Amino acid sequence: MQYQMPVTLEDVVALRGYPVSEELLVAAIAGVVELFQAQGKTLEQLKDHLMQPDQWLDDQQRLWLANLAADAWALIRSTKSEE
């Protein structure tokens, strides 16, 4: 992967400087999931956050993103338990 997974909020924000690509989206989603987990927040809190209306996504896109984040949550959680 061309992008390192962000480990801080500043790292996530710094991704704005790159052109949008699939790899960038994967890195951003994984970084946000990691941040929520590191802060002791739950998957439901992340999904609630992602479902908040904004100027960029419609309801269907937010639901898709929340489901994608849930998949990433499970994958990251299982990867950590294997370490």
Backbone hydrogen bonds in HBPLUS format (Angstrom, degrees):
<---DONOR---> <-ACCEPTOR-->    atom                        ^
c    i                          cat <-CA-CA->   ^        H-A-AA   ^      H-
h    n   atom  resd res      DA  || num        DHA   H-A  angle D-A-AA Bond
n    s   type  num  typ     dist DA aas  dist angle  dist       angle   num
A0011-ASP N   A0008-THR O   3.05 MM   3  5.10 120.8  2.41  95.0 109.6     1
A0012-VAL N   A0008-THR O   3.12 MM   4  6.54 154.1  2.19 149.2 155.6     2
A0013-VAL N   A0009-LEU O   2.97 MM   4  6.26 164.7  1.99 153.6 157.3     3
A0014-ALA N   A0010-GLU O   2.89 MM   4  6.05 146.1  2.00 141.9 151.7     4
A0015-LEU N   A0012-VAL O   3.10 MM   3  5.43 147.2  2.21 105.3 114.7     5
A0016-ARG N   A0013-VAL O   3.08 MM   3  5.81 165.3  2.10 118.8 123.5     6
A0017-GLY N   A0014-ALA O   3.18 MM   3  5.98 168.0  2.20 121.2 124.0     7
A0018-TYR N   A0015-LEU O   3.10 MM   3  5.67 169.6  2.11 122.2 123.6     8
A0025-LEU N   A0021-SER O   3.04 MM   4  6.34 160.8  2.08 151.8 156.4     9
A0026-VAL N   A0022-GLU O   2.95 MM   4  6.22 159.4  2.00 152.8 158.5    10
A0027-ALA N   A0023-GLU O   2.95 MM   4  6.16 163.3  1.98 149.5 153.9    11
A0028-ALA N   A0024-LEU O   2.89 MM   4  6.10 159.5  1.93 151.2 156.9    12
A0029-ILE N   A0025-LEU O   2.91 MM   4  6.05 169.0  1.92 153.8 156.6    13
A0030-ALA N   A0026-VAL O   2.92 MM   4  5.99 168.0  1.93 152.0 156.1    14
A0031-GLY N   A0027-ALA O   2.89 MM   4  5.95 153.2  1.97 142.4 150.4    15
A0032-VAL N   A0028-ALA O   2.98 MM   4  6.20 158.0  2.03 149.8 154.8    16
A0033-VAL N   A0029-ILE O   2.96 MM   4  6.18 164.2  1.99 153.7 158.2    17
A0034-GLU N   A0030-ALA O   2.92 MM   4  6.09 163.6  1.94 148.6 153.4    18
A0035-LEU N   A0031-GLY O   2.92 MM   4  6.13 155.7  1.98 145.4 152.2    19
A0036-PHE N   A0032-VAL O   2.96 MM   4  6.23 163.7  1.99 153.8 157.2    20
A0037-GLN N   A0033-VAL O   2.92 MM   4  6.17 165.8  1.94 155.6 159.7    21
A0038-ALA N   A0034-GLU O   2.82 MM   4  5.97 161.3  1.86 151.6 157.2    22
A0039-GLN N   A0035-LEU O   3.02 MM   4  6.17 139.2  2.19 142.8 153.1    23
A0041-LYS N   A0036-PHE O   2.95 MM   5  5.21 152.5  2.03 164.8 156.4    24
A0040-GLY N   A0037-GLN O   2.98 MM   3  5.12 159.5  2.02 108.4 113.6    25
A0046-LEU N   A0042-THR O   3.12 MM   4  6.50 154.0  2.19 146.1 152.9    26
A0047-LYS N   A0043-LEU O   2.86 MM   4  6.16 166.3  1.88 157.9 161.2    27
A0048-ASP N   A0044-GLU O   2.84 MM   4  5.99 158.3  1.88 146.2 152.6    28
A0049-HIS N   A0045-GLN O   2.96 MM   4  6.12 155.2  2.03 142.3 149.0    29
A0050-LEU N   A0046-LEU O   2.90 MM   4  6.21 159.2  1.95 153.6 159.2    30
A0051-MET N   A0047-LYS O   2.96 MM   4  6.11 136.9  2.15 144.0 155.3    31
A0052-GLN N   A0049-HIS O   3.29 MM   3  5.57 164.2  2.32 107.6 112.2    32
A0062-ARG N   A0058-ASP O   2.93 MM   4  6.21 156.8  1.98 157.4 164.7    33
A0063-LEU N   A0059-ASP O   2.96 MM   4  6.19 155.4  2.02 148.3 154.8    34
A0064-TRP N   A0060-GLN O   2.98 MM   4  6.22 158.3  2.03 146.2 152.1    35
A0065-LEU N   A0061-GLN O   2.93 MM   4  6.15 158.9  1.97 146.8 152.4    36
A0066-ALA N   A0062-ARG O   2.83 MM   4  6.04 157.1  1.88 148.1 154.7    37
A0067-ASN N   A0063-LEU O   2.92 MM   4  6.15 156.3  1.98 149.6 155.7    38
A0068-LEU N   A0064-TRP O   2.93 MM   4  6.15 153.2  2.00 146.1 154.1    39
A0069-ALA N   A0065-LEU O   2.83 MM   4  6.05 156.5  1.88 150.1 156.5    40
A0070-ALA N   A0066-ALA O   2.97 MM   4  6.19 145.5  2.09 139.1 148.5    41
A0071-ASP N   A0067-ASN O   3.04 MM   4  6.35 152.3  2.12 144.7 151.4    42
A0072-ALA N   A0068-LEU O   2.95 MM   4  6.27 157.9  2.00 147.8 154.2    43
A0073-TRP N   A0069-ALA O   2.77 MM   4  5.96 152.2  1.84 145.9 154.2    44
A0074-ALA N   A0070-ALA O   3.08 MM   4  6.33 163.9  2.10 149.1 151.3    45
A0075-LEU N   A0071-ASP O   3.01 MM   4  6.25 161.2  2.05 149.5 155.0    46
A0076-ILE N   A0072-ALA O   2.83 MM   4  5.96 168.5  1.84 157.0 159.9    47
A0077-ARG N   A0073-TRP O   2.89 MM   4  5.99 162.2  1.92 151.0 156.7    48
A0078-SER N   A0074-ALA O   2.93 MM   4  6.08 159.2  1.97 147.2 152.5    49
A0079-THR N   A0075-LEU O   2.93 MM   4  6.08 152.0  2.01 145.3 153.5    50
A0080-LYS N   A0076-ILE O   2.97 MM   4  6.16 155.1  2.03 149.0 155.0    51
A0081-SER N   A0077-ARG O   3.10 MM   4  6.34 149.1  2.20 142.8 150.9    52
A0082-GLU N   A0078-SER O   3.22 MM   4  6.39 131.3  2.47 137.1 148.1    53
A0082-GLU N   A0079-THR O   3.29 MM   3  5.28 137.8  2.48  94.7 105.8    54
A0083-GLU N   A0080-LYS O   3.20 MM   3  5.32 147.1  2.32  99.9 109.3    55
